[in-house]
Amino acid sequence: MPHTFIILDGHPNAFIPTLIIDNNTVSPTHQLPPLPLWACMVQGTIEFCRVAWDIEQSKKNVINVMVAGSAPTLLNETSQQNIQTLQQQFPLVQPRQAYAHDRLQPTIEKALRKYLDEAAATDSLQRCRIVLLTIAKQPNEKSFEFRNNPEDAVRDIRSMIYQSLTTVNGNTNRIDHVQVDVLRLLPYSSDQLAPKITNKQISSQITMSVYNVPNGPQDLKYAMRNLSQLYYNINVLHIANIPMKSAENAQSTQTVTLYYQANGKHLINQQEPLLNSFIHDPKYLKYRELRLVYSKRSKRALPESEWCTCMHSISPIKLRDLATEVYLGMTFKGSISYLVTHETSSSYTHILMAQDSGIFLHCLNSQLQEQFIECEKKSVGLVGTSNVFEPKTREMMDTLIRPNLFENVHEFLNATDPLCKTIPLNPLRFSHHLPIMTLNEKGLCTSRWIEKSTRWRTCFRDCEGTDKFPITLQTHRAIADLATDVLNGNPTSSGFGTAFGLIHDLLEQLQDVVLKDSIPLKDVNKTEKLIQLIVSQLVNGITGTSQKMFIKGIRKDEAKVLSKKLMVGLYLVGKRFMKDSDIHEQLCSYMLSTIDTNSETTTMNSDAEESEKVKVEEPNAIDSVWSQVNRYENMSLREKEDAAQGYLPEFKTEEHAAFSGQLPPKAAPRINPNFKSRRGNTSTTALPVPVNNNRQYNRYHPPQQQHKYPDPASAVPYLTYVAPTLEEKAFEEKEEEDALGQPGNLLWLYWMNDKVKKRGNGEEGDLSSGTELVYKNHQWKRIKKEFLGRTAQAGEKGETI
């Protein structure tokens, strides 16, 4: 916790008496005399320290108390963290005389120097807190004003703090941040207090708050108590219906009020104090109260079946309360109190018991045992054999959490590993759905190791397949085709992991290499051999020739499906880690080519099984007549001239080839005997077939055979058309999408919804393969489109003005 300094204003006005509210029920002879403000300052300081020191048993919260008198006076050293020392020192520093020189700023500088000399050497982040108990010398003082004496000029506390920090900070040791809270005591009566100023950012190193406290006998005590609760995250616990017996053996119930250290879930979404409330109000932190009901007590140990979510140390609020003393004494003797809330009176939710010379409140959750049993049953797996796979919690601890743990903040800041550095994170990068939400400009950040580990896990999550494209033994598609559609549809599993056995060890070795920020050149050769070994063994698993990569007991069909899914996951690893570095690109390219080469033996001829036979109806007489008319109208000018001279071409009946691009290829090309070459051109050399190196494009566009005369396909067109490349089409599509704005907005969803559904979700960097997703014969397929249009460029036919 940050080092805290409490500085008291040592001015004689501290002995101005406080105001006492008239109480008609008490006789004037029995009323106590008014206390001076100095007594309230001492009482509030001791209350602040007691709350902070009693609640923390193992390691004391460091608090130093100083008085700004004729010279800065330190009442307790860092090693003297106890109430007795303060009680002995306060009588020696009573402010009985005023001084003309500045008292407050030298005391602040001494406090900051003491922090740099002692505490800053052990703190990773050098930050401290200062509580200033000042006395208003004039009724018109407000906000950050301070007077050394009533007749002196006004000074600004902000400038005093800034100058002190500038003076103390050196070249080597520097204070990162100072939190200053000013509690201004009003020695005069005031019907209306000025509003508080909370967490005002003065500079990058200074934050200040100002509270005005009236001169009531208990106001400063409550203000210091509430401030201590805010500093050290301390809440209030009320335990009602505690059975007790009086001296006359009369049975009664009592309510005990205690402090407890808030941590864990108690710190989530804590409400801030209201803006119009005052810090001296006893109900200032009423929202930080926990009310429990006493159920029973026992001296038996806590059952092992109970799950404790958090544990809090306990300290009494009222030191001289009889009910509190009896209840805590009973607890120290070994009594365990079972407590319930007003909503769940049937089963206890909290336990109060003594432990390690202290009293602690245990928060229980009976549902955690059921959730843990359910989590054990839902072990992560790629198929349904529960004894094959590793639980989620263990894998997450080993791969995501443990590599990113540090002993303290200083060790984290000094980490030289580039994988520990913070990088932006896009949580929608491998999403299965449309981006219906957008991130802010800053986005999200995480460490590079967590991002790489998460990306590795997504490969073995997406290899499970989706509801549209499941990965089963009956799916006869290439591994590359399966990896293309892993983001289309709802995933069949939300888990991640790999199977036990030798394959798990091999994939862990590959993971250690791939997750590195830079891979040494000496590891490339052995990593390629490792990839070849993994792929060959998975191919054996798919074909069923070998199962030695998995543990014994797994069935042959399960081993085939598991090998196939792991092959898809390995293919995704090659795609998603391609751009990390040049060595990553080399290894990932080798991985993809090895999988494509070795997986050809595992694929079947799905074209013949999935191709649909198109029934061709025999044309009747009317259709033949219209066919001849259409052919004459479609004749070229040369053919019509020949027909006018009596040279009629020999028409042959042609079959209507609708969607010819989706029909299976025929045995031999059809030749038109009336085909004549272009006038003046006797060349019959076929044009060279363009080469495309894109692996995904070539799967759907196989290289065509070279045609020779008299094949009509060898005809040279009059107009030369340059087809756009895949990169050009991808760039045009990107420009069109960028013109629609941020993905996920209303305009983007309106124009891109249907297009994205047809195209499907793909990996980053994948070029368009010219295919679309269609639902046919009760299953989803990816088919080749007949025609892929693009926007007409300037000067081309079809350009719109």
C-alpha positions in Angstrom: 0.0 0.0 0.0 1.2 3.6 -0.6 3.0 5.4 2.2 0.7 7.8 4.0 1.7 11.0 5.9 -0.7 12.9 8.2 0.4 16.5 8.8 -1.3 18.6 11.5 -1.5 22.4 11.4 0.4 23.5 14.5 -1.3 26.8 15.1 -2.6 28.1 18.5 -6.1 28.4 16.9 -6.2 24.6 17.4 -7.3 25.3 21.0 -10.5 27.0 19.9 -13.4 25.0 21.6 -15.8 23.1 19.5 -19.5 23.7 19.5 -21.8 21.6 21.6 -25.4 21.1 20.6 -27.8 21.9 23.4 -29.4 18.7 24.9 -32.4 19.5 27.0 -32.6 15.9 28.3 -29.2 16.2 30.1 -28.7 18.5 33.0 -26.1 21.3 32.4 -24.2 20.1 35.4 -23.7 16.7 33.8 -22.7 17.9 30.4 -19.0 17.6 29.5 -17.1 20.8 28.7 -16.4 21.5 25.0 -13.3 19.9 23.5 -10.7 22.0 21.7 -10.0 21.4 18.0 -6.6 20.0 18.9 -8.3 17.2 20.8 -10.4 16.4 17.8 -7.3 16.4 15.6 -5.5 14.0 17.9 -8.6 11.8 18.2 -9.2 11.7 14.4 -5.5 10.9 13.7 -5.5 8.0 16.2 -8.8 6.7 14.7 -7.3 6.8 11.2 -4.2 4.9 12.3 -6.1 2.4 14.4 -8.5 1.4 11.5 -5.5 1.0 9.1 -3.3 -0.9 11.5 -5.8 -3.2 13.1 -7.3 -4.4 9.8 -3.9 -5.5 8.3 -2.4 -8.1 10.5 0.5 -9.5 8.5 2.0 -6.3 7.1 1.3 -2.9 8.7 0.2 0.0 6.5 2.9 2.5 6.9 1.7 5.8 8.3 3.8 8.7 9.6 2.3 11.6 11.7 4.0 15.0 11.6 3.1 18.4 13.1 3.9 21.7 11.3 5.1 23.8 14.3 8.1 25.9 14.7 10.0 23.1 12.9 8.7 20.0 11.2 8.2 17.4 13.9 8.0 13.6 13.2 6.0 11.8 15.9 6.7 8.2 14.9 9.3 6.5 12.7 8.5 3.9 10.0 9.3 1.1 12.5 7.0 2.6 15.1 3.6 1.7 13.7 1.6 1.5 16.9 -0.9 3.7 18.8 1.1 3.9 22.1 3.9 5.8 20.4 1.5 8.4 19.1 -0.3 8.8 22.4 3.0 9.5 24.1 4.2 12.1 21.5 1.1 14.2 21.1 1.4 16.0 24.5 4.9 17.1 23.6 4.0 19.0 20.4 0.9 21.0 21.5 0.8 24.3 19.5 1.0 27.1 22.0 2.7 29.8 20.0 2.3 31.3 16.5 5.3 31.7 14.1 5.8 34.2 11.3 7.8 31.9 9.1 6.2 29.3 6.8 5.4 26.1 8.6 3.4 24.0 6.2 5.6 23.8 3.1 8.8 22.7 5.0 6.8 20.0 6.7 5.6 18.7 3.3 9.1 18.7 1.9 10.4 16.8 4.9 7.7 14.2 4.4 8.5 13.7 0.7 12.2 13.5 1.5 11.6 10.8 4.1 9.6 8.8 1.6 12.4 9.0 -1.0 15.0 8.1 1.6 13.2 5.1 3.1 10.2 3.7 1.4 10.9 4.5 -2.3 13.8 2.0 -2.4 11.3 -0.9 -1.9 8.3 0.4 -3.9 8.0 -0.4 -7.6 5.8 2.6 -8.2 7.0 5.6 -6.1 3.8 7.1 -4.9 2.6 8.4 -1.5 -0.4 10.1 0.1 -0.5 13.2 2.3 -3.4 14.1 4.6 -3.4 17.8 5.6 -5.4 18.8 8.7 -5.5 22.6 8.4 -7.4 25.2 10.4 -9.2 28.0 8.7 -7.8 31.3 10.0 -10.5 33.5 8.3 -14.2 32.8 7.5 -13.7 33.6 3.8 -11.1 30.8 3.1 -12.2 28.4 0.4 -11.0 25.7 -2.0 -7.2 25.5 -2.0 -6.4 28.6 0.2 -4.3 28.6 3.3 -3.0 31.2 5.8 -0.1 30.7 8.0 -1.6 33.2 10.5 -4.9 35.1 10.5 -3.2 38.4 9.4 -1.0 36.8 6.7 -1.6 36.7 3.0 -3.4 33.8 1.4 -1.3 31.1 -0.2 -2.3 28.4 -2.6 -1.8 24.8 -1.3 -1.5 23.6 -4.9 1.6 25.7 -5.5 3.1 24.6 -2.2 2.7 20.9 -3.1 4.1 21.5 -6.6 7.1 23.5 -5.3 7.8 20.9 -2.7 7.7 18.1 -5.2 9.9 20.0 -7.6 12.5 20.6 -4.8 12.6 17.1 -3.6 12.7 15.2 -6.9 16.2 14.6 -8.1 17.8 13.1 -11.2 17.8 9.5 -9.9 15.0 9.2 -7.3 11.7 10.7 -8.3 8.2 10.5 -6.9 5.8 9.3 -9.5 2.5 10.5 -7.9 1.3 12.2 -4.8 -2.3 12.1 -3.5 -3.2 15.0 -1.2 -6.4 15.3 0.8 -7.0 18.6 2.6 -9.4 18.5 5.6 -10.0 22.2 6.5 -11.4 22.6 10.1 -13.8 25.5 10.6 -13.4 26.9 14.1 -16.5 29.1 13.6 -20.1 28.1 13.1 -21.3 27.7 9.5 -24.8 27.0 8.4 -23.7 26.1 4.8 -20.5 24.3 3.9 -18.7 24.8 0.6 -18.9 21.8 -1.7 -16.1 19.3 -1.6 -13.5 19.0 -4.4 -12.5 15.4 -5.1 -9.6 14.0 -7.1 -8.7 17.3 -8.9 -5.8 16.6 -11.3 -3.3 19.4 -10.6 -0.5 17.9 -12.7 0.6 14.5 -14.0 2.1 13.9 -10.5 -0.4 15.6 -8.2 -4.0 14.8 -7.4 -5.8 16.8 -4.7 -9.1 16.7 -2.8 -10.5 19.3 -0.4 -13.1 18.7 2.4 -14.6 21.3 4.7 -15.3 19.9 8.2 -17.4 21.8 10.8 -16.3 22.2 14.5 -18.5 19.5 16.0 -16.9 17.3 18.7 -17.2 14.1 16.5 -17.1 15.5 13.0 -13.4 15.2 12.4 -13.3 11.7 13.9 -16.0 10.5 11.4 -14.2 12.3 8.6 -10.9 10.6 9.3 -12.6 7.3 9.8 -14.3 7.5 6.4 -11.1 8.7 4.7 -9.3 5.7 6.2 -12.0 3.4 4.8 -11.5 4.9 1.3 -7.8 4.6 1.5 -7.6 1.0 2.5 -10.8 -0.5 1.1 -12.5 -1.1 4.4 -16.2 -1.9 4.6 -18.6 -2.3 7.6 -20.1 -5.6 8.7 -23.3 -5.7 10.8 -24.1 -9.1 12.5 -27.7 -9.1 14.0 -29.6 -11.5 16.2 -26.6 -12.7 18.3 -28.0 -14.5 21.4 -26.5 -13.3 24.7 -27.3 -13.5 28.4 -27.2 -10.6 30.7 -26.0 -10.6 34.3 -29.5 -11.6 35.4 -29.5 -14.6 32.9 -32.0 -12.8 30.8 -31.9 -13.9 27.2 -31.5 -11.1 24.5 -30.1 -10.6 21.0 -27.5 -8.0 20.2 -26.1 -6.5 17.0 -22.3 -6.2 16.5 -20.7 -3.8 14.1 -17.2 -4.6 12.7 -14.7 -3.5 10.0 -13.7 -6.0 7.3 -11.0 -5.7 4.6 -12.7 -5.6 1.2 -11.0 -7.6 -1.5 -11.9 -9.9 -4.4 -15.4 -9.5 -5.7 -16.2 -6.9 -3.0 -14.1 -4.4 -5.0 -16.0 -4.8 -8.2 -18.3 -2.0 -9.2 -18.1 -0.2 -5.9 -20.2 2.9 -5.7 -18.5 6.2 -5.3 -19.7 8.7 -2.5 -22.5 11.0 -3.5 -21.4 14.5 -4.7 -23.7 16.3 -2.3 -22.6 14.3 0.7 -20.1 15.4 3.3 -17.2 13.3 4.5 -17.9 14.0 8.2 -21.4 12.4 7.9 -21.5 9.0 9.7 -23.5 7.6 6.7 -21.0 8.9 4.1 -20.1 5.2 3.2 -23.4 3.5 4.0 -23.4 1.7 0.6 -20.3 -0.1 1.8 -22.1 -2.1 4.5 -22.8 -5.8 4.7 -25.7 -6.9 6.8 -25.7 -10.6 8.0 -27.9 -12.5 10.5 -26.5 -14.9 13.1 -27.6 -18.5 12.4 -25.7 -20.8 14.7 -22.3 -21.5 16.2 -20.1 -24.6 16.4 -16.6 -25.6 17.3 -16.2 -28.1 14.5 -13.9 -27.4 11.6 -15.1 -26.1 8.3 -16.4 -28.8 6.0 -14.1 -29.6 3.1 -17.1 -29.5 0.7 -17.5 -25.8 1.3 -16.0 -23.4 -1.2 -14.6 -20.1 0.2 -14.5 -17.4 -2.5 -12.7 -14.8 -0.4 -11.5 -14.1 3.2 -11.5 -10.8 5.1 -9.7 -9.7 8.3 -12.0 -8.2 11.0 -11.5 -5.3 13.4 -14.1 -3.8 15.9 -15.5 -0.4 15.4 -16.5 0.2 19.0 -13.6 -0.7 21.3 -15.4 -0.4 24.6 -18.7 -2.0 23.5 -19.6 -4.9 25.8 -21.5 -7.0 23.2 -18.6 -6.7 20.8 -16.0 -7.7 23.5 -18.1 -10.8 24.4 -18.7 -11.9 20.9 -15.1 -11.5 19.7 -13.8 -13.2 23.0 -16.1 -16.1 22.2 -14.7 -16.3 18.7 -11.1 -16.2 19.9 -11.8 -19.2 22.1 -12.7 -21.3 19.0 -16.4 -20.7 18.4 -17.3 -20.6 14.7 -20.3 -18.4 13.7 -22.4 -19.4 10.8 -24.1 -16.4 9.2 -26.7 -15.9 6.6 -28.2 -13.0 4.6 -31.7 -11.8 4.8 -32.4 -13.3 1.4 -30.9 -16.8 1.9 -32.0 -17.7 5.5 -32.1 -21.4 4.7 -28.4 -22.0 4.1 -25.5 -20.1 5.6 -23.4 -18.0 3.2 -20.6 -16.7 5.6 -18.5 -18.0 8.4 -16.7 -15.9 11.1 -13.8 -17.8 12.8 -10.4 -17.2 14.4 -7.3 -18.0 12.4 -3.6 -17.1 12.8 -4.1 -14.9 15.9 -6.8 -12.9 14.0 -10.5 -13.1 13.2 -11.6 -13.5 9.5 -14.8 -13.5 7.6 -15.1 -16.3 5.0 -17.5 -15.8 2.1 -18.9 -19.2 0.9 -20.5 -20.2 -2.4 -22.3 -23.6 -2.4 -22.7 -23.4 -6.2 -19.0 -23.6 -6.9 -18.9 -27.3 -6.1 -21.6 -28.1 -8.6 -20.0 -25.9 -11.2 -16.6 -27.5 -10.6 -18.1 -31.0 -11.0 -19.8 -29.9 -14.2 -16.6 -28.3 -15.5 -14.7 -31.6 -14.9 -17.3 -33.4 -17.0 -16.9 -30.9 -19.8 -13.3 -31.5 -20.4 -12.0 -30.0 -23.6 -11.9 -32.4 -26.5 -12.1 -32.6 -30.2 -14.3 -35.8 -29.9 -16.4 -37.2 -27.1 -13.9 -39.4 -25.3 -13.5 -37.8 -21.9 -10.3 -39.6 -20.9 -8.4 -38.3 -23.9 -8.3 -34.6 -23.3 -6.8 -32.1 -21.0 -9.0 -29.9 -18.8 -9.5 -26.2 -19.7 -8.3 -24.8 -16.4 -4.9 -26.6 -16.4 -4.2 -25.7 -20.0 -5.2 -22.1 -19.4 -2.9 -21.8 -16.4 0.1 -23.4 -18.2 -0.2 -21.5 -21.4 -1.9 -18.2 -20.8 -1.6 -17.2 -17.1 1.6 -18.6 -15.7 4.0 -17.2 -18.4 2.6 -13.7 -17.7 2.9 -13.8 -13.9 5.4 -11.5 -12.1 6.3 -11.1 -8.5 5.7 -7.3 -8.5 5.1 -4.4 -10.8 8.8 -3.5 -10.9 9.7 -6.9 -12.3 7.0 -6.5 -15.0 8.2 -3.1 -16.0 11.8 -4.3 -16.3 10.8 -7.3 -18.4 13.1 -7.4 -21.5 11.2 -10.2 -23.2 9.4 -8.7 -26.2 6.5 -11.1 -25.7 5.7 -9.2 -22.5 5.2 -5.9 -24.3 1.7 -4.6 -24.8 0.1 -4.7 -28.3 -3.3 -3.9 -29.6 -5.9 -6.8 -29.7 -8.8 -7.2 -32.1 -11.3 -9.6 -30.4 -13.3 -9.9 -33.6 -10.4 -11.1 -35.7 -11.5 -14.7 -35.9 -15.2 -14.2 -35.3 -17.9 -16.4 -36.7 -20.4 -13.6 -37.1 -20.9 -10.3 -38.7 -19.1 -7.4 -36.9 -22.3 -5.8 -35.4 -20.1 -3.8 -33.0 -17.2 -1.5 -33.4 -14.3 -0.8 -31.1 -13.2 2.6 -29.9 -10.2 4.4 -31.3 -7.9 3.2 -28.6 -9.2 -0.4 -28.9 -8.1 -3.2 -26.5 -4.5 -4.1 -25.5 -2.9 -7.2 -24.1 0.6 -8.7 -23.9 2.2 -10.1 -27.0 2.4 -13.6 -25.4 -1.3 -13.7 -24.6 -2.2 -12.6 -28.1 0.0 -15.3 -29.7 -1.2 -18.0 -27.2 -4.8 -17.0 -27.9 -4.3 -17.1 -31.6 -2.8 -20.6 -31.3 -5.8 -21.7 -29.3 -8.2 -20.4 -31.9 -6.7 -22.7 -34.5 -7.6 -25.8 -32.4 -11.0 -24.3 -31.6 -12.0 -23.6 -35.2 -10.8 -27.0 -36.4 -13.9 -28.5 -34.7 -15.9 -27.3 -37.6 -19.3 -25.5 -37.7 -22.9 -26.5 -38.1 -22.7 -25.5 -41.8 -19.4 -27.3 -42.5 -18.9 -30.0 -40.0 -15.7 -32.1 -40.0 -16.6 -35.8 -40.1 -15.5 -39.0 -41.7 -18.2 -38.5 -44.3 -16.8 -35.1 -45.4 -14.8 -35.7 -48.5 -13.1 -32.4 -48.9 -9.4 -31.4 -49.0 -7.8 -30.1 -45.8 -7.3 -26.7 -47.4 -11.0 -26.5 -48.3 -12.0 -27.5 -44.8 -9.8 -24.8 -43.4 -11.4 -22.2 -45.6 -14.9 -22.5 -44.1 -14.0 -22.9 -40.4 -15.5 -19.4 -39.7 -18.7 -19.9 -41.6 -21.6 -20.9 -39.3 -21.8 -21.5 -35.6 -18.9 -23.4 -34.0 -19.7 -26.9 -32.8 -17.4 -26.4 -29.7 -16.2 -23.5 -27.7 -13.3 -25.3 -26.2 -9.7 -25.7 -27.3 -7.0 -28.3 -26.7 -5.1 -31.2 -28.3 -5.3 -34.9 -27.5 -3.1 -36.7 -25.0 -0.3 -38.9 -26.3 2.7 -38.4 -28.5 0.8 -35.9 -30.8 0.4 -33.6 -27.8 4.1 -33.5 -27.1 4.9 -32.9 -30.8 2.4 -30.1 -31.0 3.8 -28.5 -27.8 7.3 -28.5 -29.4 5.9 -26.8 -32.5 4.0 -24.3 -30.3 7.2 -23.4 -28.5 8.8 -22.5 -31.8 5.8 -20.8 -33.5 5.0 -18.6 -30.5 8.5 -17.1 -30.4 8.8 -13.5 -31.5 11.9 -14.3 -33.6 12.9 -17.8 -34.6 16.6 -18.5 -34.9 17.9 -19.8 -38.3 19.4 -22.8 -36.6 15.9 -24.0 -35.6 14.4 -23.9 -39.1 15.8 -27.3 -40.3 14.7 -29.3 -37.2 11.3 -27.5 -37.2 10.7 -28.5 -40.8 11.5 -32.1 -39.9 9.1 -31.8 -36.9 6.3 -30.5 -39.3 7.0 -33.4 -41.7 6.7 -35.9 -38.8 3.5 -34.4 -37.5 1.8 -34.3 -40.9 2.9 -37.9 -41.8 1.6 -39.3 -38.5 -1.7 -37.4 -38.9 -2.1 -38.8 -42.4 -1.6 -42.3 -41.0 -4.3 -41.5 -38.4 -6.7 -40.3 -41.1 -6.2 -43.4 -43.2 -6.3 -45.7 -40.2 -3.0 -47.3 -40.8 -1.5 -46.2 -37.4 -2.8 -44.9 -34.0 0.5 -44.8 -32.1 0.2 -41.0 -31.9 -2.7 -41.3 -29.4 -3.1 -43.0 -26.1 -4.5 -46.5 -26.0 -8.2 -47.0 -25.7 -9.4 -44.6 -28.4 -11.5 -46.2 -31.1 -10.4 -46.2 -34.7 -13.1 -44.0 -36.0 -12.5 -41.4 -33.3 -8.8 -41.5 -34.1 -9.6 -40.8 -37.8 -11.8 -37.8 -36.9 -9.3 -36.5 -34.4 -6.5 -36.7 -36.9 -8.5 -34.9 -39.5 -9.4 -32.1 -37.1 -5.8 -31.8 -35.9 -4.7 -31.6 -39.6 -7.1 -28.7 -40.1 -5.9 -27.0 -37.0 -2.3 -27.3 -38.2 -3.3 -25.8 -41.5 -4.9 -22.9 -39.6 -1.6 -22.4 -37.7 0.2 -22.0 -41.0 -2.2 -19.4 -42.2 -2.5 -17.4 -39.0 1.2 -17.2 -38.1 2.3 -16.5 -41.7 3.0 -12.7 -41.2 4.8 -12.7 -37.9 8.2 -12.6 -39.4 10.2 -13.8 -42.5 11.2 -17.1 -40.7 7.5 -17.6 -39.7 6.5 -17.1 -43.4 9.1 -19.7 -44.5 8.0 -22.3 -41.9 4.3 -21.7 -42.4 4.6 -21.9 -46.2 6.5 -25.2 -45.8 3.7 -26.4 -43.4 0.9 -25.6 -45.9 2.7 -27.2 -48.9 3.5 -30.3 -46.8 -0.2 -30.6 -45.8 -1.4 -30.1 -49.4 1.1 -32.7 -50.7 0.4 -35.4 -48.1 -3.3 -34.9 -47.7 -4.0 -35.7 -51.4 -3.9 -39.4 -50.6 -6.6 -39.0 -47.9 -9.1 -37.2 -50.2 -11.6 -39.1 -52.3 -13.1 -38.2 -55.7 -15.9 -36.1 -54.3 -16.5 -34.5 -57.7 -18.0 -37.6 -59.2 -20.1 -38.2 -56.0 -21.3 -34.7 -55.6 -21.9 -33.8 -59.2 -25.4 -33.7 -60.3 -26.6 -35.2 -63.5 -28.5 -32.7 -65.6 -31.4 -34.2 -67.5 -31.5 -33.0 -71.1 -34.9 -33.1 -72.7 -35.1 -34.0 -76.4 -36.2 -30.9 -78.4 -39.5 -31.1 -80.3 -40.3 -29.7 -83.8 -41.2 -26.2 -82.7 -38.0 -25.9 -80.6 -36.0 -27.0 -83.7 -37.5 -24.3 -85.8 -36.9 -21.6 -83.3 -33.4 -22.9 -82.8 -32.6 -22.5 -86.6 -34.0 -19.0 -86.5 -31.9 -18.0 -83.6 -28.8 -19.5 -85.2 -29.4 -17.5 -88.4 -29.8 -14.3 -86.4 -26.6 -15.0 -84.6 -24.6 -15.6 -87.8 -21.7 -13.4 -88.4 -21.6 -11.1 -91.5 -19.3 -13.5 -93.4 -21.6 -16.5 -92.7 -24.7 -14.5 -93.9 -22.8 -13.5 -97.1 -22.0 -17.2 -97.8 -25.6 -18.1 -97.1 -26.8 -15.5 -99.6 -24.6 -17.0 -102.3 -26.1 -20.5 -101.6 -23.4 -21.9 -99.4 -25.4 -22.9 -96.4 -23.5 -24.1 -93.3 -24.2 -27.5 -92.0 -26.1 -26.9 -88.8 -25.8 -29.5 -86.1 -28.1 -29.9 -83.2 -26.5 -28.7 -80.0 -27.5 -29.5 -76.5 -28.6 -26.6 -74.3 -25.7 -26.3 -71.8 -27.2 -24.3 -68.9 -24.6 -23.6 -66.2 -22.0 -25.2 -68.3 -19.3 -24.2 -65.8 -20.8 -26.6 -63.2 -21.2 -29.6 -65.5 -18.6 -32.3 -65.6 -16.0 -32.1 -68.4 -16.7 -34.2 -71.5 -14.5 -36.7 -73.1 -13.5 -34.7 -76.2 -14.0 -31.1 -77.3 -16.7 -30.4 -79.9 -15.4 -29.1 -83.2 -17.4 -26.8 -85.5 -16.6 -27.9 -89.1 -17.8 -24.5 -90.4 -15.2 -22.6 -88.3 -12.9 -20.5 -90.4 -9.9 -18.6 -89.2 -9.7 -14.9 -89.1 -9.0 -13.3 -92.5 -5.3 -12.7 -93.0 -4.3 -14.7 -90.0 -2.9 -18.1 -90.6 -1.3 -18.6 -87.1 -2.7 -21.5 -85.2 -0.4 -21.2 -82.2 -2.3 -21.3 -79.0 -1.9 -18.5 -76.4 0.2 -19.4 -73.3 -1.8 -20.3 -70.3 -1.4 -17.7 -67.5 0.1 -19.0 -64.3 -1.4 -18.1 -61.0 0.5 -19.0 -57.8 -2.4 -18.6 -55.5 -3.1 -22.0 -53.9 -6.7 -21.2 -53.0 -7.5 -19.9 -56.5 -6.1 -22.9 -58.2 -8.3 -25.3 -56.3 -11.4 -23.8 -57.9 -9.7 -22.8 -61.2 -7.7 -25.8 -62.5 -5.4 -25.1 -65.4 -7.0 -25.6 -68.8 -5.6 -27.5 -71.7 -4.1 -25.7 -74.7 -6.4 -25.7 -77.7 -5.4 -26.0 -81.4 -7.2 -25.5 -84.6 -9.9 -26.4 -85.5 -11.0 -26.1 -81.9 -13.1 -22.9 -81.5 -11.4 -22.2 -78.2 -8.2 -21.3 -80.2 -9.9 -18.5 -82.0 -8.2 -15.1 -81.5 -10.7 -12.3 -80.5 -10.7 -9.0 -82.3 -10.7 -7.1 -79.0 -8.0 -7.9 -76.5 -9.4 -8.0 -72.9 -6.9 -7.9 -70.0 -8.5 -9.8 -67.1 -7.9 -8.3 -63.6 -5.7 -10.2 -61.3 -6.9 -11.5 -57.9 -4.9 -8.8 -56.1 -6.6 -6.1 -58.2 -10.1 -7.5 -57.5 -9.3 -7.8 -53.9 -8.1 -4.2 -53.8 -11.3 -3.0 -55.6 -13.5 -4.9 -53.1 -11.5 -3.4 -50.2 -12.0 0.1 -51.6 -15.7 -0.5 -51.9 -15.9 -1.7 -48.3 -13.8 1.2 -47.0 -16.2 3.6 -48.7 -19.0 2.2 -46.5 -17.3 3.2 -43.3 -16.4 1.2 -40.2 -17.5 -2.4 -40.4 -20.6 -3.0 -38.3 -22.3 0.4 -38.9 -25.8 0.6 -40.4 -24.7 1.5 -43.9 -22.1 -1.3 -43.9 -24.6 -3.9 -42.7 -27.2 -2.7 -45.3 -24.8 -3.2 -48.3 -22.6 -6.0 -47.1 -25.0 -8.3 -45.4 -26.0 -10.4 -48.4 -22.5 -10.2 -49.9 -20.8 -11.4 -46.8 -23.3 -14.2 -46.4 -22.5 -15.4 -50.0 -18.8 -14.9 -49.7 -18.5 -16.2 -46.1 -16.1 -15.3 -43.4 -12.5 -15.9 -44.4 -9.0 -15.5 -43.0 -7.1 -12.2 -43.2 -5.2 -11.9 -46.4 -7.2 -14.6 -48.3 -7.9 -13.6 -51.9 -11.3 -14.2 -53.4 -11.6 -17.7 -54.9 -14.5 -16.9 -57.1 -16.9 -19.2 -55.1 -20.1 -18.6 -53.2 -21.8 -20.4 -50.3 -25.1 -22.1 -51.3 -27.5 -24.3 -49.5 -28.5 -27.3 -51.7 -29.7 -30.8 -51.1 -30.0 -30.1 -47.3 -26.4 -29.1 -47.0 -24.1 -26.1 -47.4 -21.7 -26.2 -50.4 -19.2 -23.8 -51.9 -19.6 -23.6 -55.7 -17.8 -21.8 -58.5 -19.6 -18.8 -59.9 -20.4 -18.6 -63.6 -19.3 -15.0 -64.0 -17.4 -12.6 -61.7 -18.0 -9.0 -62.6 -16.2 -5.9 -61.6 -16.6 -2.2 -61.9 -15.9 -0.8 -65.3 -12.8 1.4 -65.5 -12.4 4.6 -67.5 -12.6 4.0 -71.2 -14.0 0.5 -71.0 -17.4 -0.6 -72.4 -20.1 -0.4 -69.7 -18.6 2.6 -67.9 -21.3 4.9 -66.5 -20.9 8.6 -66.5 
